[in-house]
Amino acid sequence: MAGQQVLVSDTVGAGDSYMAGLIYGLLAPGAEGRGVTSLESLGPTASKAAAIAVRGPGVAAHGRGN
């Protein structure tokens, strides 16, 4: 599966966002009716979530100077 191509600003939270995308796909309304039998089928959603997360500054950037 190919990932999303984005300009990366910060990778903080990329893995968490990917996992959130997987979990969303498993729990989303209608997931049972889709017959999700493979985590691979949820990859595009998870990849998109991670791609969005890395485009801006991560958590560490927001806590600086406090």
N, CA, C and O atoms as a DFTB+ gen file, in Angstrom:
264 C
 N C O
     1  1       0.842      -1.166       0.000
     2  2       0.000       0.000       0.000
     3  2       0.895       1.240       0.000
     4  3       1.810       1.357       0.815
     5  1       0.630       2.128      -0.889
     6  2       1.383       3.376      -0.955
     7  2       0.832       4.365       0.072
     8  3      -0.376       4.434       0.297
     9  1       1.726       5.120       0.685
    10  2       1.303       6.135       1.643
    11  2       0.926       7.430       0.942
    12  3       1.109       7.580      -0.266
    13  1       0.404       8.348       1.713
    14  2       0.059       9.666       1.200
    15  2       1.342      10.481       1.066
    16  3       2.207      10.415       1.939
    17  1       1.477      11.238      -0.004
    18  2       2.640      12.102      -0.170
    19  2       2.289      13.500       0.314
    20  3       1.405      14.159      -0.233
    21  1       3.004      13.945       1.359
    22  2       2.780      15.272       1.927
    23  2       4.119      15.887       2.303
    24  3       5.116      15.179       2.443
    25  1       4.141      17.198       2.464
    26  2       5.314      17.881       2.965
    27  2       5.299      17.742       4.483
    28  3       4.390      18.244       5.145
    29  1       6.295      17.068       5.030
    30  2       6.332      16.759       6.457
    31  2       6.931      17.915       7.242
    32  3       8.023      18.396       6.940
    33  1       6.189      18.351       8.261
    34  2       6.653      19.402       9.159
    35  2       7.213      18.793      10.439
    36  3       8.268      19.210      10.916
    37  1       6.512      17.809      10.997
    38  2       6.900      17.193      12.268
    39  2       6.228      15.826      12.344
    40  3       5.040      15.704      12.047
    41  1       6.976      14.799      12.739
    42  2       6.418      13.456      12.771
    43  2       5.793      13.085      14.109
    44  3       5.295      11.971      14.266
    45  1       5.811      14.004      15.079
    46  2       5.197      13.726      16.382
    47  2       3.711      13.435      16.175
    48  3       3.001      14.232      15.563
    49  1       3.253      12.328      16.670
    50  2       1.851      11.958      16.577
    51  2       1.467      11.172      15.338
    52  3       0.304      10.799      15.182
    53  1       2.418      10.911      14.457
    54  2       2.089      10.192      13.219
    55  2       1.585       8.779      13.510
    56  3       0.581       8.349      12.942
    57  1       2.267       8.069      14.376
    58  2       1.857       6.707      14.708
    59  2       0.524       6.671      15.431
    60  3      -0.316       5.813      15.159
    61  1       0.332       7.605      16.355
    62  2      -0.944       7.681      17.078
    63  2      -2.086       7.968      16.106
    64  3      -3.162       7.379      16.210
    65  1      -1.848       8.867      15.171
    66  2      -2.875       9.208      14.193
    67  2      -3.174       8.026      13.274
    68  3      -4.328       7.796      12.911
    69  1      -2.145       7.282      12.902
    70  2      -2.342       6.098      12.067
    71  2      -3.225       5.088      12.792
    72  3      -4.173       4.548      12.222
    73  1      -2.896       4.843      14.062
    74  2      -3.699       3.899      14.846
    75  2      -5.129       4.391      15.017
    76  3      -6.067       3.594      14.975
    77  1      -5.305       5.691      15.210
    78  2      -6.648       6.251      15.329
    79  2      -7.444       6.011      14.051
    80  3      -8.640       5.725      14.104
    81  1      -6.784       6.125      12.912
    82  2      -7.442       5.845      11.638
    83  2      -7.870       4.388      11.518
    84  3      -8.948       4.092      11.002
    85  1      -7.029       3.486      11.992
    86  2      -7.387       2.068      11.986
    87  2      -8.594       1.802      12.892
    88  3      -9.541       1.116      12.509
    89  1      -8.533       2.360      14.091
    90  2      -9.621       2.163      15.053
    91  2     -10.918       2.769      14.522
    92  3     -11.987       2.171      14.645
    93  1     -10.817       3.954      13.934
    94  2     -12.005       4.581      13.348
    95  2     -12.636       3.655      12.304
    96  3     -13.852       3.463      12.284
    97  1     -11.800       3.090      11.446
    98  2     -12.303       2.194      10.411
    99  2     -12.980       0.967      10.982
   100  3     -13.943       0.460      10.405
   101  1     -12.485       0.486      12.111
   102  2     -13.084      -0.689      12.736
   103  2     -14.403      -0.367      13.434
   104  3     -15.304      -1.204      13.489
   105  1     -14.511       0.856      13.968
   106  2     -15.684       1.217      14.764
   107  2     -16.693       2.100      14.034
   108  3     -17.770       2.369      14.566
   109  1     -16.369       2.549      12.843
   110  2     -17.249       3.457      12.103
   111  2     -18.593       2.792      11.810
   112  3     -18.671       1.576      11.631
   113  1     -19.645       3.603      11.765
   114  2     -20.957       3.040      11.425
   115  2     -20.891       2.279      10.097
   116  3     -20.352       2.773       9.106
   117  1     -21.439       1.095      10.101
   118  2     -21.438       0.281       8.890
   119  2     -20.223      -0.599       8.722
   120  3     -20.138      -1.346       7.747
   121  1     -19.264      -0.533       9.659
   122  2     -18.052      -1.339       9.530
   123  2     -18.376      -2.827       9.517
   124  3     -17.749      -3.603       8.795
   125  1     -19.356      -3.215      10.317
   126  2     -19.726      -4.634      10.353
   127  2     -20.292      -5.087       9.012
   128  3     -20.010      -6.193       8.552
   129  1     -21.093      -4.224       8.387
   130  2     -21.682      -4.558       7.100
   131  2     -20.677      -4.619       5.963
   132  3     -20.920      -5.278       4.951
   133  1     -19.542      -3.931       6.124
   134  2     -18.517      -3.956       5.072
   135  2     -17.733      -5.249       5.092
   136  3     -17.053      -5.575       4.120
   137  1     -17.816      -5.990       6.182
   138  2     -17.083      -7.244       6.275
   139  2     -15.579      -7.023       6.341
   140  3     -14.818      -7.694       5.644
   141  1     -15.157      -6.094       7.166
   142  2     -13.728      -5.815       7.302
   143  2     -13.073      -7.037       7.929
   144  3     -13.290      -7.342       9.102
   145  1     -12.281      -7.720       7.142
   146  2     -11.600      -8.908       7.635
   147  2     -10.094      -8.724       7.678
   148  3      -9.373      -9.591       8.172
   149  1      -9.625      -7.620       7.174
   150  2      -8.188      -7.397       7.097
   151  2      -7.858      -5.964       7.462
   152  3      -8.481      -5.027       6.964
   153  1      -6.874      -5.799       8.333
   154  2      -6.439      -4.443       8.674
   155  2      -5.890      -3.719       7.450
   156  3      -5.896      -2.489       7.393
   157  1      -5.417      -4.484       6.475
   158  2      -4.872      -3.886       5.258
   159  2      -5.929      -3.054       4.522
   160  3      -5.598      -2.050       3.891
   161  1      -7.169      -3.459       4.601
   162  2      -8.227      -2.711       3.923
   163  2      -8.478      -1.357       4.578
   164  3      -9.085      -0.475       3.970
   165  1      -8.011      -1.187       5.828
   166  2      -8.182       0.081       6.532
   167  2      -6.974       0.999       6.360
   168  3      -6.985       2.140       6.824
   169  1      -5.949       0.507       5.703
   170  2      -4.711       1.262       5.534
   171  2      -4.864       2.635       4.916
   172  3      -4.263       3.584       5.418
   173  1      -5.640       2.793       3.848
   174  2      -5.769       4.113       3.242
   175  2      -6.325       5.170       4.199
   176  3      -5.863       6.311       4.197
   177  1      -7.309       4.796       5.013
   178  2      -7.856       5.743       5.987
   179  2      -6.817       6.090       7.040
   180  3      -6.648       7.255       7.399
   181  1      -6.123       5.071       7.533
   182  2      -5.094       5.288       8.546
   183  2      -3.949       6.137       8.000
   184  3      -3.433       7.015       8.690
   185  1      -3.561       5.869       6.767
   186  2      -2.485       6.622       6.136
   187  2      -2.860       8.092       5.961
   188  3      -2.032       8.981       6.159
   189  1      -4.106       8.335       5.590
   190  2      -4.568       9.712       5.414
   191  2      -4.553      10.466       6.747
   192  3      -4.183      11.639       6.795
   193  1      -4.958       9.787       7.831
   194  2      -4.938      10.413       9.154
   195  2      -3.511      10.786       9.562
   196  3      -3.279      11.877      10.082
   197  1      -2.566       9.891       9.329
   198  2      -1.168      10.169       9.660
   199  2      -0.611      11.291       8.793
   200  3       0.154      12.128       9.273
   201  1      -0.988      11.311       7.526
   202  2      -0.512      12.361       6.617
   203  2      -0.980      13.737       7.081
   204  3      -0.232      14.711       7.002
   205  1      -2.204      13.815       7.559
   206  2      -2.721      15.091       8.073
   207  2      -1.935      15.507       9.309
   208  3      -1.621      16.685       9.477
   209  1      -1.617      14.549      10.176
   210  2      -0.920      14.847      11.430
   211  2       0.480      15.409      11.217
   212  3       0.917      16.266      11.985
   213  1       1.186      14.950      10.202
   214  2       2.584      15.358      10.031
   215  2       2.751      16.673       9.273
   216  3       3.872      17.165       9.143
   217  1       1.669      17.245       8.774
   218  2       1.779      18.485       8.000
   219  2       2.030      19.719       8.855
   220  3       2.494      20.737       8.342
   221  1       1.733      19.647      10.144
   222  2       1.918      20.802      11.025
   223  2       2.813      20.446      12.197
   224  3       3.239      19.299      12.333
   225  1       3.099      21.432      13.051
   226  2       3.965      21.180      14.205
   227  2       3.317      20.182      15.164
   228  3       2.099      20.166      15.340
   229  1       4.143      19.365      15.768
   230  2       3.649      18.346      16.701
   231  2       3.385      18.894      18.096
   232  3       3.431      20.102      18.327
   233  1       3.114      18.000      18.997
   234  2       2.758      18.359      20.362
   235  2       3.888      19.129      21.038
   236  3       3.621      20.091      21.758
   237  1       5.127      18.738      20.828
   238  2       6.260      19.381      21.489
   239  2       6.345      20.864      21.152
   240  3       6.738      21.667      21.998
   241  1       5.991      21.231      19.951
   242  2       6.076      22.625      19.527
   243  2       5.079      23.500      20.279
   244  3       5.344      24.680      20.509
   245  1       3.944      22.938      20.662
   246  2       2.921      23.716      21.340
   247  2       3.268      23.947      22.812
   248  3       2.765      24.888      23.427
   249  1       4.129      23.088      23.384
   250  2       4.455      23.213      24.788
   251  2       5.696      24.048      25.075
   252  3       6.022      24.267      26.241
   253  1       6.383      24.509      24.071
   254  2       7.618      25.278      24.272
   255  2       7.308      26.653      24.826
   256  3       6.350      27.310      24.417
   257  1       8.139      27.074      25.766
   258  2       8.022      28.423      26.312
   259  2       7.032      28.536      27.452
   260  3       6.752      29.637      27.926
   261  1       6.498      27.405      27.899
   262  2       5.549      27.437      29.028
   263  2       6.264      27.207      30.318
   264  3       5.638      27.198      31.378
